[in-house]
Structures are given as structure tokens and as C-alpha cells.
């Protein structure tokens, strides 16, 4: 496998070329794109269509996203590593690895990493959250 990391930042870069019609096995170094968000958090897009978005995200210790909701998209978070603190419609819950939670359209929510280790999770959104995020 090729080394697709950006040696200056350590952030993987997407591979060159298209995937075509053949099945594609994804790894972080072979995502279709990556991004930085919030306070030094990172994400990797694996599927990015109007109907479906699948991402892996990493949140360092003591980071959180802003409170928001989606009008149309339903989301499912699956925790890979660390502990995630979710606030959903004013209620708080903590998830550990191999646990997941669904966020339905209209639910006001945010995720936080209040731990001393990185938090990593897979985020499925259907349809995509493009132009469907309302920050509060």
C-alpha cells in the first residue's frame, strides 16, 4: 500500500485516480478526502453522496462541537476508541467503544471528548448533512 500521508501534518491525503466500478476497500490513508474542523479535530470522508455520508472523525482530549441540529438528516455515531459525551435535547449520555447512538432530524445535539485520550468514531448520515446543519 502506498504511503499517502502528508509528512508535514501527518494527515492522510486521498489517493490519486478514481475507484471506477470495482469494489473498493477503504482505509484511512485511502479516503476520498480529509478535513480539519473545530479545535484541532480531524475527519476522513469514505462515502460522500447526496444520499449517504460515511466519515471517520478524531477528537483530541477536551474538544467539543457546537450545539446544532439537522432538518432532514438522520445520523448514527459508532464509537471506535475513547469515550464520547453526547448532549441530545438537553440530556447527556456517555458512550464507550463498540456502542452507537442515533440522532434523529431536529434533535439538538453535540458531541464532546471530556477524556484525556483521543476519541475516534464512525459517523453515518442519511441523507448527507450538506446544507442541512443549523448551528445554535
N, CA, C and O atoms as a GROMACS GRO file, in nm:
protein
  544
    1UNK      N    1   0.085  -0.118   0.000
    1UNK     CA    2   0.000   0.000   0.000
    1UNK      C    3   0.089   0.124   0.000
    1UNK      O    4   0.193   0.125   0.066
    2UNK      N    5   0.051   0.225  -0.071
    2UNK     CA    6   0.129   0.347  -0.080
    2UNK      C    7   0.119   0.427   0.047
    2UNK      O    8   0.018   0.422   0.117
    3UNK      N    9   0.224   0.502   0.078
    3UNK     CA   10   0.221   0.594   0.191
    3UNK      C   11   0.159   0.723   0.143
    3UNK      O   12   0.223   0.801   0.073
    4UNK      N   13   0.033   0.748   0.180
    4UNK     CA   14  -0.040   0.866   0.134
    4UNK      C   15  -0.048   0.973   0.240
    4UNK      O   16  -0.135   1.060   0.233
    5UNK      N   17   0.041   0.972   0.340
    5UNK     CA   18   0.031   1.072   0.445
    5UNK      C   19   0.103   1.200   0.404
    5UNK      O   20   0.199   1.198   0.327
    6UNK      N   21   0.055   1.309   0.457
    6UNK     CA   22   0.119   1.438   0.438
    6UNK      C   23   0.225   1.448   0.546
    6UNK      O   24   0.191   1.460   0.664
    7UNK      N   25   0.351   1.443   0.509
    7UNK     CA   26   0.458   1.436   0.607
    7UNK      C   27   0.472   1.562   0.692
    7UNK      O   28   0.532   1.556   0.799
    8UNK      N   29   0.417   1.673   0.648
    8UNK     CA   30   0.423   1.795   0.728
    8UNK      C   31   0.321   1.795   0.840
    8UNK      O   32   0.348   1.846   0.948
    9UNK      N   33   0.204   1.739   0.816
    9UNK     CA   34   0.097   1.744   0.916
    9UNK      C   35   0.060   1.608   0.971
    9UNK      O   36  -0.005   1.600   1.075
   10UNK      N   37   0.100   1.500   0.903
   10UNK     CA   38   0.060   1.367   0.945
   10UNK      C   39  -0.083   1.332   0.905
   10UNK      O   40  -0.131   1.224   0.938
   11UNK      N   41  -0.152   1.422   0.834
   11UNK     CA   42  -0.289   1.397   0.791
   11UNK      C   43  -0.285   1.320   0.661
   11UNK      O   44  -0.217   1.361   0.566
   12UNK      N   45  -0.356   1.207   0.653
   12UNK     CA   46  -0.358   1.132   0.528
   12UNK      C   47  -0.416   1.215   0.414
   12UNK      O   48  -0.507   1.296   0.435
   13UNK      N   49  -0.365   1.193   0.296
   13UNK     CA   50  -0.419   1.259   0.177
   13UNK      C   51  -0.489   1.156   0.091
   13UNK      O   52  -0.451   1.038   0.094
   14UNK      N   53  -0.589   1.196   0.015
   14UNK     CA   54  -0.660   1.100  -0.068
   14UNK      C   55  -0.571   1.045  -0.178
   14UNK      O   56  -0.480   1.115  -0.224
   15UNK      N   57  -0.596   0.921  -0.221
   15UNK     CA   58  -0.515   0.864  -0.328
   15UNK      C   59  -0.546   0.931  -0.461
   15UNK      O   60  -0.653   0.991  -0.477
   16UNK      N   61  -0.454   0.920  -0.554
   16UNK     CA   62  -0.482   0.974  -0.687
   16UNK      C   63  -0.559   0.871  -0.767
   16UNK      O   64  -0.553   0.752  -0.740
   17UNK      N   65  -0.632   0.919  -0.866
   17UNK     CA   66  -0.708   0.828  -0.951
   17UNK      C   67  -0.846   0.800  -0.898
   17UNK      O   68  -0.877   0.830  -0.782
   18UNK      N   69  -0.930   0.743  -0.982
   18UNK     CA   70  -1.067   0.710  -0.943
   18UNK      C   71  -1.079   0.566  -0.901
   18UNK      O   72  -0.987   0.486  -0.919
   19UNK      N   73  -1.195   0.533  -0.845
   19UNK     CA   74  -1.220   0.397  -0.799
   19UNK      C   75  -1.288   0.314  -0.906
   19UNK      O   76  -1.281   0.191  -0.901
   20UNK      N   77  -1.354   0.376  -1.002
   20UNK     CA   78  -1.423   0.300  -1.104
   20UNK      C   79  -1.540   0.222  -1.047
   20UNK      O   80  -1.595   0.258  -0.943
   21UNK      N   81  -1.577   0.114  -1.116
   21UNK     CA   82  -1.693   0.035  -1.076
   21UNK      C   83  -1.654  -0.082  -0.985
   21UNK      O   84  -1.742  -0.151  -0.934
   22UNK      N   85  -1.527  -0.104  -0.964
   22UNK     CA   86  -1.484  -0.216  -0.882
   22UNK      C   87  -1.505  -0.184  -0.735
   22UNK      O   88  -1.499  -0.068  -0.695
   23UNK      N   89  -1.531  -0.289  -0.652
   23UNK     CA   90  -1.542  -0.266  -0.508
   23UNK      C   91  -1.412  -0.205  -0.456
   23UNK      O   92  -1.304  -0.234  -0.507
   24UNK      N   93  -1.425  -0.122  -0.355
   24UNK     CA   94  -1.308  -0.052  -0.302
   24UNK      C   95  -1.303  -0.074  -0.152
   24UNK      O   96  -1.399  -0.046  -0.081
   25UNK      N   97  -1.191  -0.124  -0.104
   25UNK     CA   98  -1.172  -0.143   0.040
   25UNK      C   99  -1.107  -0.016   0.092
   25UNK      O  100  -1.001   0.025   0.045
   26UNK      N  101  -1.171   0.046   0.192
   26UNK     CA  102  -1.126   0.174   0.242
   26UNK      C  103  -1.031   0.158   0.360
   26UNK      O  104  -1.046   0.067   0.442
   27UNK      N  105  -0.935   0.246   0.367
   27UNK     CA  106  -0.854   0.264   0.487
   27UNK      C  107  -0.836   0.414   0.502
   27UNK      O  108  -0.860   0.490   0.409
   28UNK      N  109  -0.793   0.456   0.618
   28UNK     CA  110  -0.780   0.599   0.642
   28UNK      C  111  -0.689   0.665   0.539
   28UNK      O  112  -0.714   0.778   0.498
   29UNK      N  113  -0.584   0.595   0.497
   29UNK     CA  114  -0.491   0.655   0.400
   29UNK      C  115  -0.549   0.658   0.259
   29UNK      O  116  -0.491   0.720   0.170
   30UNK      N  117  -0.663   0.591   0.238
   30UNK     CA  118  -0.723   0.587   0.105
   30UNK      C  119  -0.864   0.645   0.104
   30UNK      O  120  -0.948   0.604   0.024
   31UNK      N  121  -0.888   0.741   0.191
   31UNK     CA  122  -1.018   0.807   0.194
   31UNK      C  123  -1.031   0.899   0.072
   31UNK      O  124  -0.931   0.929   0.006
   32UNK      N  125  -1.154   0.943   0.042
   32UNK     CA  126  -1.170   1.030  -0.074
   32UNK      C  127  -1.132   1.174  -0.045
   32UNK      O  128  -1.100   1.249  -0.136
   33UNK      N  129  -1.136   1.213   0.083
   33UNK     CA  130  -1.089   1.346   0.123
   33UNK      C  131  -1.077   1.350   0.274
   33UNK      O  132  -1.134   1.267   0.345
   34UNK      N  133  -1.004   1.448   0.323
   34UNK     CA  134  -0.993   1.467   0.468
   34UNK      C  135  -1.012   1.614   0.499
   34UNK      O  136  -1.003   1.699   0.410
   35UNK      N  137  -1.038   1.644   0.624
   35UNK     CA  138  -1.066   1.782   0.663
   35UNK      C  139  -1.031   1.801   0.810
   35UNK      O  140  -1.019   1.705   0.887
   36UNK      N  141  -1.016   1.925   0.846
   36UNK     CA  142  -0.992   1.964   0.985
   36UNK      C  143  -1.112   2.048   1.028
   36UNK      O  144  -1.161   2.129   0.950
   37UNK      N  145  -1.159   2.029   1.151
   37UNK     CA  146  -1.275   2.104   1.198
   37UNK      C  147  -1.258   2.135   1.347
   37UNK      O  148  -1.179   2.072   1.417
   38UNK      N  149  -1.333   2.234   1.393
   38UNK     CA  150  -1.332   2.269   1.536
   38UNK      C  151  -1.194   2.298   1.589
   38UNK      O  152  -1.109   2.356   1.520
   39UNK      N  153  -1.172   2.257   1.712
   39UNK     CA  154  -1.045   2.280   1.781
   39UNK      C  155  -0.950   2.163   1.759
   39UNK      O  156  -0.934   2.078   1.847
   40UNK      N  157  -0.888   2.157   1.641
   40UNK     CA  158  -0.788   2.056   1.609
   40UNK      C  159  -0.846   1.916   1.595
   40UNK      O  160  -0.778   1.818   1.625
   41UNK      N  161  -0.971   1.905   1.550
   41UNK     CA  162  -1.034   1.776   1.522
   41UNK      C  163  -1.016   1.744   1.374
   41UNK      O  164  -0.999   1.834   1.292
   42UNK      N  165  -1.020   1.615   1.340
   42UNK     CA  166  -0.996   1.572   1.204
   42UNK      C  167  -1.104   1.476   1.157
   42UNK      O  168  -1.167   1.407   1.238
   43UNK      N  169  -1.126   1.473   1.026
   43UNK     CA  170  -1.222   1.380   0.968
   43UNK      C  171  -1.174   1.328   0.835
   43UNK      O  172  -1.095   1.392   0.766
   44UNK      N  173  -1.222   1.208   0.801
   44UNK     CA  174  -1.189   1.143   0.676
   44UNK      C  175  -1.319   1.098   0.611
   44UNK      O  176  -1.396   1.023   0.672
   45UNK      N  177  -1.344   1.141   0.488
   45UNK     CA  178  -1.464   1.102   0.414
   45UNK      C  179  -1.438   0.971   0.340
   45UNK      O  180  -1.340   0.957   0.267
   46UNK      N  181  -1.527   0.875   0.360
   46UNK     CA  182  -1.519   0.747   0.289
   46UNK      C  183  -1.628   0.736   0.183
   46UNK      O  184  -1.603   0.685   0.074
   47UNK      N  185  -1.747   0.784   0.214
   47UNK     CA  186  -1.858   0.790   0.118
   47UNK      C  187  -1.916   0.929   0.131
   47UNK      O  188  -1.946   0.973   0.242
   48UNK      N  189  -1.933   0.999   0.019
   48UNK     CA  190  -1.983   1.137   0.024
   48UNK      C  191  -2.075   1.160  -0.096
   48UNK      O  192  -2.034   1.214  -0.198
   49UNK      N  193  -2.200   1.117  -0.080
   49UNK     CA  194  -2.301   1.137  -0.184
   49UNK      C  195  -2.416   1.216  -0.123
   49UNK      O  196  -2.420   1.237  -0.002
   50UNK      N  197  -2.509   1.260  -0.207
   50UNK     CA  198  -2.626   1.331  -0.154
   50UNK      C  199  -2.709   1.241  -0.063
   50UNK      O  200  -2.772   1.290   0.031
   51UNK      N  201  -2.710   1.112  -0.090
   51UNK     CA  202  -2.794   1.019  -0.014
   51UNK      C  203  -2.728   0.966   0.112
   51UNK      O  204  -2.797   0.929   0.207
   52UNK      N  205  -2.594   0.961   0.116
   52UNK     CA  206  -2.524   0.897   0.226
   52UNK      C  207  -2.386   0.959   0.246
   52UNK      O  208  -2.314   0.988   0.150
   53UNK      N  209  -2.352   0.978   0.373
   53UNK     CA  210  -2.218   1.025   0.410
   53UNK      C  211  -2.165   0.930   0.516
   53UNK      O  212  -2.232   0.902   0.615
   54UNK      N  213  -2.042   0.880   0.496
   54UNK     CA  214  -1.975   0.797   0.596
   54UNK      C  215  -1.839   0.858   0.620
   54UNK      O  216  -1.759   0.875   0.528
   55UNK      N  217  -1.813   0.891   0.747
   55UNK     CA  218  -1.689   0.957   0.785
   55UNK      C  219  -1.629   0.888   0.907
   55UNK      O  220  -1.700   0.822   0.984
   56UNK      N  221  -1.500   0.903   0.923
   56UNK     CA  222  -1.434   0.871   1.048
   56UNK      C  223  -1.382   1.002   1.102
   56UNK      O  224  -1.322   1.081   1.029
   57UNK      N  225  -1.405   1.027   1.230
   57UNK     CA  226  -1.358   1.152   1.290
   57UNK      C  227  -1.277   1.124   1.415
   57UNK      O  228  -1.297   1.024   1.484
   58UNK      N  229  -1.185   1.215   1.442
   58UNK     CA  230  -1.098   1.207   1.559
   58UNK      C  231  -1.109   1.338   1.635
   58UNK      O  232  -1.093   1.446   1.578
   59UNK      N  233  -1.135   1.328   1.765
   59UNK     CA  234  -1.142   1.446   1.852
   59UNK      C  235  -1.037   1.430   1.962
   59UNK      O  236  -1.044   1.334   2.039
   60UNK      N  237  -0.941   1.522   1.970
   60UNK     CA  238  -0.844   1.517   2.079
   60UNK      C  239  -0.912   1.543   2.214
   60UNK      O  240  -1.028   1.583   2.217
   61UNK      N  241  -0.841   1.521   2.324
   61UNK     CA  242  -0.898   1.548   2.456
   61UNK      C  243  -0.947   1.693   2.468
   61UNK      O  244  -0.891   1.784   2.408
   62UNK      N  245  -1.052   1.710   2.547
   62UNK     CA  246  -1.107   1.842   2.579
   62UNK      C  247  -1.152   1.921   2.456
   62UNK      O  248  -1.128   2.041   2.447
   63UNK      N  249  -1.217   1.854   2.362
   63UNK     CA  250  -1.274   1.922   2.245
   63UNK      C  251  -1.423   1.890   2.237
   63UNK      O  252  -1.470   1.790   2.290
   64UNK      N  253  -1.496   1.979   2.170
   64UNK     CA  254  -1.641   1.960   2.152
   64UNK      C  255  -1.684   2.034   2.027
   64UNK      O  256  -1.621   2.132   1.986
   65UNK      N  257  -1.793   1.986   1.967
   65UNK     CA  258  -1.851   2.060   1.855
   65UNK      C  259  -1.959   2.152   1.909
   65UNK      O  260  -1.998   2.142   2.025
   66UNK      N  261  -2.007   2.241   1.825
   66UNK     CA  262  -2.112   2.336   1.865
   66UNK      C  263  -2.249   2.268   1.864
   66UNK      O  264  -2.272   2.175   1.788
   67UNK      N  265  -2.337   2.315   1.951
   67UNK     CA  266  -2.474   2.266   1.954
   67UNK      C  267  -2.540   2.298   1.820
   67UNK      O  268  -2.529   2.409   1.769
   68UNK      N  269  -2.610   2.199   1.762
   68UNK     CA  270  -2.672   2.216   1.632
   68UNK      C  271  -2.780   2.111   1.611
   68UNK      O  272  -2.800   2.023   1.696
   69UNK      N  273  -2.848   2.120   1.499
   69UNK     CA  274  -2.942   2.015   1.458
   69UNK      C  275  -2.945   2.009   1.306
   69UNK      O  276  -2.893   2.097   1.238
   70UNK      N  277  -3.007   1.903   1.256
   70UNK     CA  278  -3.024   1.884   1.112
   70UNK      C  279  -3.173   1.874   1.084
   70UNK      O  280  -3.245   1.804   1.155
   71UNK      N  281  -3.220   1.942   0.981
   71UNK     CA  282  -3.362   1.938   0.946
   71UNK      C  283  -3.404   1.806   0.884
   71UNK      O  284  -3.515   1.758   0.908
   72UNK      N  285  -3.316   1.746   0.804
   72UNK     CA  286  -3.353   1.628   0.726
   72UNK      C  287  -3.270   1.505   0.763
   72UNK      O  288  -3.324   1.395   0.772
   73UNK      N  289  -3.142   1.523   0.785
   73UNK     CA  290  -3.051   1.409   0.803
   73UNK      C  291  -3.069   1.340   0.938
   73UNK      O  292  -3.090   1.403   1.041
   74UNK      N  293  -3.060   1.208   0.931
   74UNK     CA  294  -3.051   1.123   1.049
   74UNK      C  295  -2.905   1.080   1.057
   74UNK      O  296  -2.843   1.052   0.955
   75UNK      N  297  -2.850   1.074   1.179
   75UNK     CA  298  -2.709   1.038   1.195
   75UNK      C  299  -2.695   0.921   1.291
   75UNK      O  300  -2.775   0.904   1.383
   76UNK      N  301  -2.591   0.842   1.268
   76UNK     CA  302  -2.557   0.734   1.360
   76UNK      C  303  -2.408   0.744   1.389
   76UNK      O  304  -2.326   0.741   1.297
   77UNK      N  305  -2.373   0.755   1.516
   77UNK     CA  306  -2.234   0.761   1.562
   77UNK      C  307  -2.199   0.625   1.621
   77UNK      O  308  -2.273   0.571   1.703
   78UNK      N  309  -2.085   0.568   1.580
   78UNK     CA  310  -2.036   0.442   1.635
   78UNK      C  311  -1.896   0.466   1.689
   78UNK      O  312  -1.806   0.505   1.614
   79UNK      N  313  -1.878   0.444   1.818
   79UNK     CA  314  -1.752   0.476   1.885
   79UNK      C  315  -1.650   0.365   1.862
   79UNK      O  316  -1.678   0.247   1.886
   80UNK      N  317  -1.532   0.404   1.814
   80UNK     CA  318  -1.422   0.310   1.791
   80UNK      C  319  -1.324   0.310   1.908
   80UNK      O  320  -1.280   0.204   1.952
   81UNK      N  321  -1.291   0.429   1.959
   81UNK     CA  322  -1.188   0.443   2.061
   81UNK      C  323  -1.222   0.563   2.148
   81UNK      O  324  -1.267   0.665   2.097
   82UNK      N  325  -1.202   0.551   2.279
   82UNK     CA  326  -1.229   0.662   2.370
   82UNK      C  327  -1.372   0.659   2.421
   82UNK      O  328  -1.444   0.562   2.402
   83UNK      N  329  -1.411   0.768   2.487
   83UNK     CA  330  -1.546   0.783   2.541
   83UNK      C  331  -1.605   0.912   2.488
   83UNK      O  332  -1.542   1.018   2.495
   84UNK      N  333  -1.726   0.903   2.435
   84UNK     CA  334  -1.793   1.019   2.376
   84UNK      C  335  -1.904   1.065   2.469
   84UNK      O  336  -1.986   0.985   2.515
   85UNK      N  337  -1.907   1.195   2.497
   85UNK     CA  338  -2.016   1.253   2.575
   85UNK      C  339  -2.108   1.326   2.478
   85UNK      O  340  -2.067   1.423   2.414
   86UNK      N  341  -2.231   1.279   2.468
   86UNK     CA  342  -2.332   1.339   2.381
   86UNK      C  343  -2.431   1.417   2.466
   86UNK      O  344  -2.471   1.373   2.573
   87UNK      N  345  -2.471   1.533   2.416
   87UNK     CA  346  -2.585   1.605   2.471
   87UNK      C  347  -2.687   1.610   2.359
   87UNK      O  348  -2.662   1.665   2.252
   88UNK      N  349  -2.805   1.553   2.386
   88UNK     CA  350  -2.913   1.544   2.287
   88UNK      C  351  -3.040   1.597   2.350
   88UNK      O  352  -3.090   1.540   2.447
   89UNK      N  353  -3.091   1.706   2.295
   89UNK     CA  354  -3.212   1.770   2.350
   89UNK      C  355  -3.201   1.790   2.501
   89UNK      O  356  -3.297   1.768   2.574
   90UNK      N  357  -3.083   1.834   2.547
   90UNK     CA  358  -3.061   1.866   2.687
   90UNK      C  359  -3.025   1.750   2.776
   90UNK      O  360  -2.990   1.771   2.893
   91UNK      N  361  -3.031   1.627   2.726
   91UNK     CA  362  -2.995   1.508   2.804
   91UNK      C  363  -2.854   1.464   2.766
   91UNK      O  364  -2.816   1.470   2.650
   92UNK      N  365  -2.776   1.420   2.866
   92UNK     CA  366  -2.638   1.380   2.843
   92UNK      C  367  -2.623   1.229   2.860
   92UNK      O  368  -2.680   1.170   2.951
   93UNK      N  369  -2.544   1.169   2.770
   93UNK     CA  370  -2.511   1.027   2.784
   93UNK      C  371  -2.366   1.008   2.739
   93UNK      O  372  -2.314   1.085   2.659
   94UNK      N  373  -2.304   0.904   2.792
   94UNK     CA  374  -2.165   0.874   2.759
   94UNK      C  375  -2.159   0.737   2.691
   94UNK      O  376  -2.216   0.640   2.741
   95UNK      N  377  -2.091   0.732   2.577
   95UNK     CA  378  -2.075   0.607   2.503
   95UNK      C  379  -1.929   0.565   2.505
   95UNK      O  380  -1.839   0.649   2.500
   96UNK      N  381  -1.907   0.435   2.511
   96UNK     CA  382  -1.773   0.379   2.508
   96UNK      C  383  -1.755   0.300   2.378
   96UNK      O  384  -1.851   0.286   2.302
   97UNK      N  385  -1.635   0.248   2.352
   97UNK     CA  386  -1.613   0.175   2.227
   97UNK      C  387  -1.714   0.062   2.207
   97UNK      O  388  -1.757  -0.004   2.301
   98UNK      N  389  -1.751   0.043   2.080
   98UNK     CA  390  -1.846  -0.057   2.035
   98UNK      C  391  -1.989  -0.024   2.076
   98UNK      O  392  -2.075  -0.112   2.079
   99UNK      N  393  -2.015   0.103   2.109
   99UNK     CA  394  -2.152   0.150   2.132
   99UNK      C  395  -2.184   0.256   2.029
   99UNK      O  396  -2.094   0.326   1.980
  100UNK      N  397  -2.312   0.269   1.995
  100UNK     CA  398  -2.355   0.368   1.897
  100UNK      C  399  -2.483   0.435   1.940
  100UNK      O  400  -2.553   0.388   2.030
  101UNK      N  401  -2.513   0.547   1.874
  101UNK     CA  402  -2.634   0.622   1.905
  101UNK      C  403  -2.686   0.688   1.778
  101UNK      O  404  -2.609   0.736   1.696
  102UNK      N  405  -2.819   0.690   1.764
  102UNK     CA  406  -2.882   0.756   1.650
  102UNK      C  407  -2.930   0.895   1.693
  102UNK      O  408  -2.986   0.912   1.800
  103UNK      N  409  -2.905   0.991   1.606
  103UNK     CA  410  -2.955   1.128   1.623
  103UNK      C  411  -3.057   1.150   1.512
  103UNK      O  412  -3.024   1.141   1.394
  104UNK      N  413  -3.179   1.179   1.550
  104UNK     CA  414  -3.286   1.196   1.451
  104UNK      C  415  -3.295   1.341   1.406
  104UNK      O  416  -3.249   1.431   1.477
  105UNK      N  417  -3.353   1.365   1.288
  105UNK     CA  418  -3.368   1.503   1.240
  105UNK      C  419  -3.440   1.589   1.345
  105UNK      O  420  -3.537   1.546   1.408
  106UNK      N  421  -3.390   1.711   1.362
  106UNK     CA  422  -3.449   1.805   1.456
  106UNK      C  423  -3.397   1.796   1.598
  106UNK      O  424  -3.422   1.886   1.677
  107UNK      N  425  -3.325   1.688   1.633
  107UNK     CA  426  -3.272   1.678   1.768
  107UNK      C  427  -3.150   1.769   1.783
  107UNK      O  428  -3.054   1.759   1.705
  108UNK      N  429  -3.154   1.856   1.882
  108UNK     CA  430  -3.041   1.945   1.910
  108UNK      C  431  -2.934   1.863   1.981
  108UNK      O  432  -2.961   1.798   2.081
  109UNK      N  433  -2.813   1.868   1.927
  109UNK     CA  434  -2.710   1.780   1.981
  109UNK      C  435  -2.569   1.834   1.961
  109UNK      O  436  -2.544   1.923   1.879
  110UNK      N  437  -2.477   1.777   2.039
  110UNK     CA  438  -2.334   1.794   2.015
  110UNK      C  439  -2.260   1.680   2.082
  110UNK      O  440  -2.312   1.615   2.173
  111UNK      N  441  -2.139   1.656   2.035
  111UNK     CA  442  -2.052   1.553   2.090
  111UNK      C  443  -1.931   1.622   2.150
  111UNK      O  444  -1.883   1.723   2.098
  112UNK      N  445  -1.881   1.565   2.261
  112UNK     CA  446  -1.763   1.620   2.328
  112UNK      C  447  -1.671   1.507   2.370
  112UNK      O  448  -1.716   1.396   2.399
  113UNK      N  449  -1.542   1.536   2.374
  113UNK     CA  450  -1.444   1.445   2.429
  113UNK      C  451  -1.392   1.507   2.558
  113UNK      O  452  -1.308   1.597   2.554
  114UNK      N  453  -1.442   1.461   2.670
  114UNK     CA  454  -1.402   1.514   2.801
  114UNK      C  455  -1.294   1.430   2.866
  114UNK      O  456  -1.259   1.452   2.982
  115UNK      N  457  -1.240   1.336   2.792
  115UNK     CA  458  -1.141   1.242   2.844
  115UNK      C  459  -0.999   1.290   2.815
  115UNK      O  460  -0.979   1.392   2.748
  116UNK      N  461  -0.900   1.215   2.865
  116UNK     CA  462  -0.760   1.252   2.845
  116UNK      C  463  -0.698   1.182   2.724
  116UNK      O  464  -0.580   1.202   2.694
  117UNK      N  465  -0.777   1.100   2.653
  117UNK     CA  466  -0.729   1.031   2.533
  117UNK      C  467  -0.814   1.071   2.413
  117UNK      O  468  -0.923   1.124   2.428
  118UNK      N  469  -0.762   1.045   2.293
  118UNK     CA  470  -0.836   1.075   2.170
  118UNK      C  471  -0.967   0.996   2.165
  118UNK      O  472  -0.978   0.886   2.219
  119UNK      N  473  -1.064   1.055   2.098
  119UNK     CA  474  -1.192   0.991   2.070
  119UNK      C  475  -1.199   0.970   1.919
  119UNK      O  476  -1.178   1.063   1.842
  120UNK      N  477  -1.230   0.847   1.876
  120UNK     CA  478  -1.246   0.817   1.734
  120UNK      C  479  -1.380   0.749   1.713
  120UNK      O  480  -1.421   0.663   1.791
  121UNK      N  481  -1.449   0.788   1.606
  121UNK     CA  482  -1.580   0.730   1.578
  121UNK      C  483  -1.610   0.733   1.429
  121UNK      O  484  -1.549   0.808   1.353
  122UNK      N  485  -1.705   0.649   1.390
  122UNK     CA  486  -1.758   0.647   1.255
  122UNK      C  487  -1.891   0.721   1.260
  122UNK      O  488  -1.970   0.701   1.352
  123UNK      N  489  -1.916   0.806   1.161
  123UNK     CA  490  -2.038   0.884   1.154
  123UNK      C  491  -2.108   0.857   1.021
  123UNK      O  492  -2.055   0.886   0.914
  124UNK      N  493  -2.229   0.802   1.030
  124UNK     CA  494  -2.313   0.776   0.914
  124UNK      C  495  -2.423   0.881   0.912
  124UNK      O  496  -2.488   0.902   1.014
  125UNK      N  497  -2.445   0.946   0.801
  125UNK     CA  498  -2.553   1.045   0.787
  125UNK      C  499  -2.632   1.013   0.662
  125UNK      O  500  -2.577   0.991   0.554
  126UNK      N  501  -2.765   1.009   0.678
  126UNK     CA  502  -2.851   0.984   0.563
  126UNK      C  503  -2.977   1.069   0.571
  126UNK      O  504  -3.049   1.061   0.671
  127UNK      N  505  -3.005   1.149   0.470
  127UNK     CA  506  -2.913   1.181   0.361
  127UNK      C  507  -2.793   1.260   0.416
  127UNK      O  508  -2.782   1.280   0.536
  128UNK      N  509  -2.707   1.303   0.328
  128UNK     CA  510  -2.590   1.382   0.368
  128UNK      C  511  -2.633   1.507   0.444
  128UNK      O  512  -2.744   1.557   0.425
  129UNK      N  513  -2.545   1.555   0.530
  129UNK     CA  514  -2.573   1.677   0.607
  129UNK      C  515  -2.532   1.804   0.533
  129UNK      O  516  -2.540   1.913   0.589
  130UNK      N  517  -2.489   1.792   0.408
  130UNK     CA  518  -2.452   1.911   0.330
  130UNK      C  519  -2.570   2.008   0.327
  130UNK      O  520  -2.681   1.969   0.291
  131UNK      N  521  -2.547   2.131   0.365
  131UNK     CA  522  -2.650   2.237   0.368
  131UNK      C  523  -2.768   2.202   0.459
  131UNK      O  524  -2.878   2.253   0.439
  132UNK      N  525  -2.746   2.115   0.557
  132UNK     CA  526  -2.854   2.073   0.647
  132UNK      C  527  -2.812   2.085   0.794
  132UNK      O  528  -2.861   2.009   0.878
  133UNK      N  529  -2.724   2.176   0.825
  133UNK     CA  530  -2.680   2.195   0.963
  133UNK      C  531  -2.722   2.334   1.008
  133UNK      O  532  -2.696   2.434   0.941
  134UNK      N  533  -2.790   2.338   1.123
  134UNK     CA  534  -2.833   2.465   1.182
  134UNK      C  535  -2.762   2.480   1.315
  134UNK      O  536  -2.794   2.410   1.411
  135UNK      N  537  -2.664   2.571   1.321
  135UNK     CA  538  -2.592   2.596   1.447
  135UNK      C  539  -2.676   2.681   1.540
  135UNK      O  540  -2.746   2.772   1.496
  136UNK      N  541  -2.668   2.650   1.668
  136UNK     CA  542  -2.745   2.724   1.768
  136UNK      C  543  -2.653   2.806   1.858
  136UNK      O  544  -2.699   2.875   1.948
   0.00000   0.00000   0.00000
